[in-house]
Amino acid sequence: MTRRGRVLSFGAAGAAMVVGAVAGAIIGGITGEAIAIAFVSVGAIAVVSLIFLEVGLSEDREREREAREARRAGRRPPPLRRRRH
């Protein structure tokens, strides 16, 4: 994911949360609460999902870096690390 894509993704998630809070304050009543809950929830879920994506991508980059260094040194790349459940 590029830096621009990262900024746009996190920005859109943050904007959804802000829109939900503002809409809830302006509209009022049950409708405003429902809109606020929906937008804030979707934005928060998006932020958490993007954080997990970033962690996964950083692990992939680290694994690729280790394999590249091993190939340069003439060694076999390290095997994929499998976690036991």
N, C-alpha and C positions, 0 to 999 in steps of 0.2 A: 504494500500500500504506500503510495507516495505521500509526501508531507502535505501536499494540497488536499489529497483525498482524506487524510486523517483529520485535517482542520475542518473540512466541510462536513465530515461525518459527525465529529464531536460537536461542531457548531449547530448542526441540524437537531441533534438530540437535545442540546441545551436550549435551543430556541423553542422546541416543542414544550419543554418544561416551563419556560417563561410564558409562552402563549397560554398554556393551561392555567397558570396562576393568575394572569391578567384577566383572562376570560371568566374565570371563577369569581373574581372580585367585581368585575363589571356587570356580568349577567345576573348573578345572585340566584337565590332559590335552589330548588332541586336540579334544575337544568344546568345552572352554573356549576354546581358541585359535581354533577356527572361529567361535564366537559372538562373541568379542572382535574378530576381524578383520572380520566382517560388520557389526557395529554401528558400530565405529569408522569403517569405510570409508563406510558410508551416511551417517553424520553428517558426515564430512569433505566428501563430495561435495555434500551439502545446503548446507553453509556456503559452499563455492566457488560453487555455483549461485546462492545468494541474493546473494552479493557481485556477481556479474555482473548479476543482475536489478536491484540497486540502482544500478549504474553506468548501465544502460540507462534506467531510470526518471529518473535525474537528467539525462541528456541530453535526454530527452523534455520534461522540465519546463523546461530551458534553452531549447529550441527554441520551446516555447509562449510563454515569456516574451518572447523576441525578436519573435515574430509579434505578440503583444499590444502591445508598445511601438511596433512599426512601424505598426500600425493606428491607434493613438492619435495618432501623428505625421502620419498621412495618407499614409504611404508604403505601397508594396506589401510584404507580408511577405517575408522572405528565403526563397529556395528551399531545399528540403531539401538538406542537404549529402550528397553521394554520395561515398563513398570509392572510389578506384580500387584495383583488386586487382592 
